[in-house]
Amino acid sequence: MKTESDHYDVLVAGGGQAGLIAAIVAAEKGARVCLLEGAPRTHRGGNTRHTRNLRPMHIGPLSVLSGTYDEAEYWDDLMRVTKGKTNETLARMTLRQSTEAVAWLEARGVQFQPPLGGTLHLGRTNAFFMGGGKQLLNALYRHADKLGVEVHYDAMVTSVEISEGRFKSLQVGDHTISANAFVAAAGGFEANIDWLKEAWGDIAENFLIRGTPYNRGDLLRMLLDAGARQIGEPNQCHAVAIDGRAPKFDGGICTRVDCVSLGIVVNRNAERFYDEGEDFWPKRYAIWGRLVADQPDQVAHVIIDQKARGAFMPPVFPAVVADTIGELAQKIGLDPATLEKTVADYNAAVQPGKFDHTELDGVHTSGLVVNKTNWARTLDHPPYSAYCLRPGITFTYLGVEVSEKAQMQMADGTESPNIFAAGEIMAGNVLGQGYLAGIGMTIGNVFGRIAGREAADYALHR
């Protein structure tokens, strides 16, 4: 790799949404910016490639969003999934500054579309990118190019020089680059199976990685080794139940299975283990990866009948289909008698009520060890369908602690004057556990803008 210079005002590591936005903001403020993307150009953008939407706070209709999604409701949603594990100051700042996200992106060429219906329930809360994350990336890369941002691909950082909390330079292979300010936006360590095993044990070998294979956490490890203060726990992550037939890496959004709330989920012993109707799917889908990870062999199966067909976004792989529950059990490798009993017990426990998947309808089961609290309908309309589930890791929450100015905090209690962080590498400041659909992109958008602004201000006016 050969750069145009050996020194820049602002150097950004990571070419996903957060890093791109930081680079754009810094360039718009007049800084000379270089962005290093560890992946090849064909796979640029980290996990942003696989995203579909972000979750912005708004009062009244906003562009492609309907109604109002105010701070009180947003905060309540965040508290429900994180159970209070968050930095309230940074989290509330993220929600408030998310009001600018859609307009900021639109002004730089990103297009949005109305959200889809079905099990998503996101028309009021989430703004969907027209063409998904790749369209967002293409638009932002085009804008960055117009601003003169220098971009390099296959540019994985191999070492970083930090002295007394201050960034000096980094290396990509044998090439050294220095800068007045540095923005770390290179993602988490979800593609590093050995690191996942340190946190999860040997079961991590059975995990599938939904996102990019390039997020191995190398830069994160370098920053922690250089004295950055750690935030988050190594076993906390965005973990979704995805189709067990998905590839080991890079399967993306299409591998998710969205019909859990419309049926029942059983483990390899053909037993239910959690309430499938606890809440709307976008508020609960990210707990199912961890739930499946706790099951034997880290595998489960969601089972629906004909009534559910067409009511959810179909995954990329077709369902296993059979005319009877016993036959279905044989096809998916479960004991037929046990699954037949599980389904029969569930059907007998379903209470009368008016099914309405657009709201928490209270249609529930009664008398089971694990009851379903909403959307409980009998499974009695063949053919029956099953999807195999395995844990799909999207991104990890272990990262570096930051301030309201996105400045990296040091373990000795000081603050780095010229190192800033945005995106997955610092998302654990807001997400101590759990997940809320679209909030990862919201964190990247907000802190990308902050990091770019603060890095440029320091670089140009130090």
N, C-alpha and C positions, 0 to 999 in steps of 0.2 A: 504494500500500500504506500502511495506517495501523496502527501497532502500539499496544498498550495503554499502553506507556511508551517513553521514549527511552533508558532505561538498565535493564540487567538484571544479575543476579549472573553468569549464564552465558549466553553467546550461542553457538549452534551453527549452522554453515553446512553443509547437507547432510542430506537426509532419508532416506538409505538405512539399512541395519541399523546401521552404525557410529555415525552421527550420532544416530539414534533411541535407541540404547542409552546413549550418552553423556548425552543429554538426560534419559532416564529415571533413570539413576543419580544425576545431579546433583539432579534434583527429589526423589528419594527421600531425599537427604541434606539437604533443606530449602532448596535454592537456588531462586530465581526464574529460570525458564529460558524462553528464546525460541528456537525452531528455525526456520531459514529454508530452505525447499525451493525450488530454482530452477525445478523443473518444475511444470506445472499439477497439480492434485489427481489427475486421471485418470492421470497418468504418474509419480506420486510414487514415491520409493524408489530412484531410480538403478538400478544393475544388480542390486540385490537382487530386483527384480521378476522377474528371469529365473532366479533360482537355484533349486536343489532341495535342497541338503544342505550340511552342514558336517562337518568331519573332527575329532572330538575324541579325545584320548588317553583310555584307560580301562583299568583293571585289573579283569578279570572283566566279565560282562554288565552293560550300562548301558542301562536303559530299552529302547529298540528296537534296541540293538546287541548282537551276540553275541560270545562269546569275550573275548579280551584284545588290546588294541593299546597296547603299552607305549612308553615313551620311546625305548628303544633301536631298536625297529623303525621308529617314526615318524621318528626322526632319520635313520636309514639311508635311508628313502624320500625324505626331504627332500634329503639330500646327493646322492642319485642324480640327482634332477632339476635341482638348482641347481648341481651340480658344485662345491660349496663356496662359491659366491657368496652369502653370507648373513652377517649379524651374529649370531654364535653365541649371545651373551648374550641378545639379544632373541628369537631363534628358539627357544631352549630354554625361555625364559620363556613364550612363546606356547604351546608344546606342553603345558607343565605346567599352565598356567592354563586350557587348553581343557577340562580334566576337569570344570570347573564349567559349561560352556556350555549343555549340554542341560538340566540341572536349572534353571539360571537362566531360560532361555527358557520352559520349561514352567510355571514359577511365575508367569509373566506372560502366560499364555494361549496360547502357541504350541503347536501340536499336531504330533506326529511320526507317521510311518508306517514300516512295514518297507520296506527298499529293494527295488528290482526286481532281477531276475537278469540273465541273458544276458551281454553283453559288459562289464557294469559291475563285477562282482566286488567289491562294496562292502558286503556285509552285515555285516562285522566292523569296518569302518573309518569308515563315513559314516552319519550320522543324517539321514534324509530328512524334510523338512517335509510334513505333510499339507496338500495344496493348494498346495505350492510356495512360492516367495518372496512371492507376493501375500498368502497366508494369514499368513505370518510378519509382513509389514508391517502388515496390518490389525490383527492382535492387538497389536502393539507400539504402533501409533497409538492404539488404544482405551485401552491402559494409560497412555500418555503423557497422553491427554486427562483421564483420571481423576485424574492427579497434578497437573493444572493447567498442563502445558506449553503454552505459546502457540505455535501453528504457523501459518506463513504460506506460501502457495504462490505460484508465479510470482514468487518473491523472489530473483532472481539478484543476487549481490553484484557491484557495479560498481566499487567502490574500497575500499581498506583503509588506515587510518592506523596505522602502527606507528612508534614512536619508541624508539630504542636497544633494540630487541628486545622492546619492550612493546606489547601491543595497546591501542589507545585507542578506536577506533570503526571502523565501516564504513558504507558507503552502499549502499542499494538504490534505484537511480534517484536522486531528489533527497532521499530520506529518510535521515537519519543516526541510527544506533543505536550506543550505547556499552555496555560491559559490563566487569565486573571481570575476567572470564576468557573466553577465546574458544576454541572447539573447531572446528578445520578438518576437515571430513569430506565434502568436496564432490567426491571422485572424482578420476580422472586426466584425460588429454586425448585419449582414444581417438576421440572424435567430432569432433576438430579435424583435418581432413584436411591443412590447410596445415602444422600442427605435425608431423603424421606424415611429411609429405614432407620436412621439415627433417632428419628422422632416417633415412628410408628412400629418399629420392629420389622420382622420378616414379612408381615402381611402386605407391606408396601410393594412387594414384588408383584402382587396381584392388581395393583392400581393401574388404571389407564389414564393417560395424560391428555386432557381435551385440547390443550393449547400447544403453543410452539415448542419444539424440541430444543430451542436455543436458549430458553430461560433456565439456566443451570445454576444461577446464583453466584457466579464467579466474582462479579463486582461487589455484591453484597458481602460475601465472605471477606474480600479485601478491605472493605470499609470497616467491618466489625473488628478485623485483626488490627486495623490501624487506630482503633480506639473509639469508634462510633458507639453511641449508646444504643443498645438493642431495645426494640419494641416488639411486643407480641410473643406468642409461644410457637415453637417449631411444629407442633401438630395441629395448629389452627390454619384452616385454609377454606377456600371456596371449593367444596366437594359435592358433586352432583351425581345422582344415579343415572348412568348412561347405558346405552345398549351394550351388552357384553360382547358383541361381535365387532365393536369399534376397534380401530387400529391402536397400537400402543401409544402413539403420539399423534397430535395434530388432527384429531377427528373433528373438532369444532362443534358448533352449535347443533348441527344436524344429527348428532348422535344422542342428544338428550331425548328422554322418553317422558312425554308430558301428560300421560293418562293416569297417573297414580291416583289422583283424587277421584277418578271415575270408576275405580275398581278396587281390588284388594291386592296387597303385596305379601308374598310368602317367601320364606327362606328355603334352603335345600331340604329341610325337614318338613316342608309343605305346611308350615305354621306361620300365621300372621304375627308381626312383632311390633307394629306401631300404627298409630291412628292416621289413616290415609286422608281423612277429611278435616284435619286440625285447623287449617286456614287456607286462604286463597293460595294457589300454586306459586305465584311469584314471591310470596313471603315465606314459603316453606320448601321450595324445590331444592335449595342448597343445603338442607339438613340431611337429605336422603343419601348423599354420598357417604357421610359418616355413619349413618344407620346401617347401610349395606356393608360397610367396612367392618362392622362389629358382628356380622353374621358368619356362620361357618363357610369357609372358603371364599369369603367376601363376594358372595353371589346371592341374588334374589330374583324373583319373577313377579311382574305385575300381570294380573289376570282381569280381563274385561269380557263382557258379552256384547251382543250385537247392538244393544241400546246405546253403547258408548261410541260406536263407530261414527266418524265424521265430526265428533265434538271436540277434537284436539288436533294439534299440528302433527301430522304423521312423521315419525322418524325416518331416517334414510333406509333402514332395514325393514323388511316386511315382518309381520307378526307370525308366530307359529299358530296355526289354526286347527281346531278339531270340533267335531259335532257333540262330543261329550266331555265332561271334566276328567273322567278316567282316561280317555284317549289322549287328552291334552297333557295330563300328567306323564304318561308314557313317553310322549314326544319330547318333553323338556327334562326328562330324567328324574322325576319325582315319584314317590310311592303313590299309586292311584288311590288306594283305600284312604290314606291319610288326607290327600288333597280333597277327595270327595267329602270326607267328614268335615274338613275345615270350611269348605264352601257351604255345605248343608247347615252347619252351626251358624255361620254368618247369615245365611238367608233367613233362618228361623229367628234371628235376633233383630232383623230390620224392623223398625217401628213405622207405623203409617205416617205419611206426611206428603207435602207437595214439593217434589224435587225442583230445584231451581239453581242451576250451576252459576248463575250470575250474582248470587248473593250467598251469604252464610245461612243456609236454609234450615239448619237444625234437624234435618232428616237424619236420624241416627240409629245405631244399634243399642241394644240393652242386654245386660247379663253376660257379656263376654269378658274374658280377661283383658283383652285389648279391644275397646269399643271404637267405632267410627262415629265422629261427632257431627259431621255434615255430609250430605250427598250420598247417603247410604241407600243403595238400591240393590235389590236381589239380583244375583247372577243366575238368570233362568231363561235367557233368550239366545239359543245357539245360532250360529257357531260361536265358540269361545276362542279368545285370542290371548296369547301370552308373549311378553317381551322379557328377555333375560336382562338383568341389571348387574352392573359392576360399578365400583366407585370411580368416578371420573374427576380427576383433580384439575381445577382450572388455574388457580394461583394460590400462593402461600401468603400468610399474614406476618410471618417473622420478617422484620425489616429494621430500618434505622429510625430513631426518634427525630422529629422535626419540630420547629417552632411555627408560629402563625405566619412567619415570613418564609417558610419552607427551608429554613436553615438547619443543617444537620447538627444534632446535639452530640456532645462528646461524653464518654463514660466518666470523665473526671469532673463533670459539672460545668464545663465551659461550652461555648458555642462556636462552631466553625464560622469564620467570617466570610468564607468564599466557597463553601460546599453546600449545595442545595439538592433537594430530592423531591421527586414527584412520581406518582403512579404506584404500581404494585410494591415497589421497594420501600414505600413508606405507608402503604394502605392500612397496616396494622395499628396506626395511630387512631384511626377511625373505626376500624373493624377488628375488635378484639376476638370476636367469634361470630358465627352466623353470616348471613348475607341477605341483601335486599336487591331484587332484580334491578340492574342498571346502575347501582351505586358505585361499582368499581370504575366505570367510565366517568361518573360524576367526580369522584375523587381525583382521577387523572386529569380531567379537564380543569378543575379548580386549582389544584396544586401545580399543574403545568403552567398555568397563567401566572401564578404567584412566583414560582421558581424562575421563570423567564424574566419577569419584571425585576425581581430582586437581584438576580445574577447580573443583568445588564446594568442596573444602577450601581452595583458595587464595581463592576469592571470598568465602567466609564467615569466614575466619580470618586474612586478610592483615593 
